[in-house]
Amino acid sequence: MDFSLTEAQTDLSALTRRILTDQVTAESLGPHGSGGFDAPLWTTMARSGVLDAALPSTVGGGGFGLLEQCSVLIEIGRAVAPVPYLSSVVQAGSVLTDPMLAERWLLPVSRGKAVLSVALGGSFVASDGRLTGMQTAVPFAAFADALLVEANDGVYIVEKDAVGVSIEAQSTTDHADAALVTLYDTPGIALGDVGEQLRLRGALGACAQQLGVLERALELTAAYTRERKQFDKVLGSFQAVRHRLADAYIDVEAVRLTLWQAAWKLSEGLPAAADVSTAKFWAAEAGHRVAHTAVHLHGGVGIDVEHPVHRYFAAAKRLEFSGGGATEQLLGLGQVLVSGNPG
């Protein structure tokens, strides 16, 4: 396989980075303890064409695919930008294939006027098209216009204002948006057995965001160690510091390699469950090590919750455990290999 980025990936990544660099600031992110959803940024990304670039052409999208979406997610991770691109575009955009549903939901997403959230692995039970159950810590659910909910017999799309819907905002490690979603005899539209598709794309997307988070955290740490002095010597001149930075660099590259291998296989319709689990393992394992390296090498300011590096530490820790940590990925990978079905 060829790991070179396509022209579309390069252009879309550059455009996204430009927008996020301009608009995601300490002021826009708010003080420690705040978080949620940056609606103005979401609108700007829509107007610039970032949101619709990888949506189906049937709703006016550019028709690009998963590889381009991962390039956008990496930039979102680098900026720790509070936008629901993963759930609204990468996940929902892959299963809302019915023309009427696509026009109803994906078209508003492409214009920055709607947010879609995904609730997987909850206790939802469907009976005659009506759902009952709950799921905690559903990303961006508090701002969602509709939710894709996995029940016992498949996935349904549920409008936030439907009967029996209760959404209660929650706080996460990195103060990103999340909510407790409760449904009681709530009507939904069946999308079929697409839970695994949503799960694979969700895990892969988390890996892409984690790559951006770790990449930027390492850059900030390397820059700090080039300037900070101890005992009249630049911190980066100490051998132990150089070794730790080198280990972090190798970890970041491991996340990058496994991410693109899994993304390519999934985009080509090849069996990719084992590859996604491998990528998620590295996103979790490397995420833990690099996040702690960033904090430790920043010294005292590394534990200051108002310092920029803290946001990267918190984001890396959330993404480390999103969808299961390193141990869970190893167990899942073992089950896939034992079953003989890598897809």
Buried (B, 14 or more C-beta within 10 A) or exposed (E): EEEEBBEBBEBBBEBBBEBBEEBBEEEEBEEBEEBBBBBEBBBBBBEBEBBBBBBBEEBBBBEBBBBBBBBBBBBBBBBBBBBBBBBBBBBBBBBBBBEEBBBBBBBBBBBBEBBBBBBBEBEBEBEEEBBBBBBBBBBBBBBBBBBBBBBEBBBBBBBBEBEBBEBEEBEBBBBBBBBBBBBEEBBBBEBEEBBEBBBBBBBBBBBBBBBBBBBBBBBBBBEBBEEBEEEEEEBBEBEEBEEBBEBBBEBBBBBBBBBBBBBBBBBEEEEBBBBBBBBBBBBBBBBBBBBBBBBEBBBEBBEBEEBBBBBBBBBBBBBBBBBBBBEBBBEBBEEBEEEEEBB
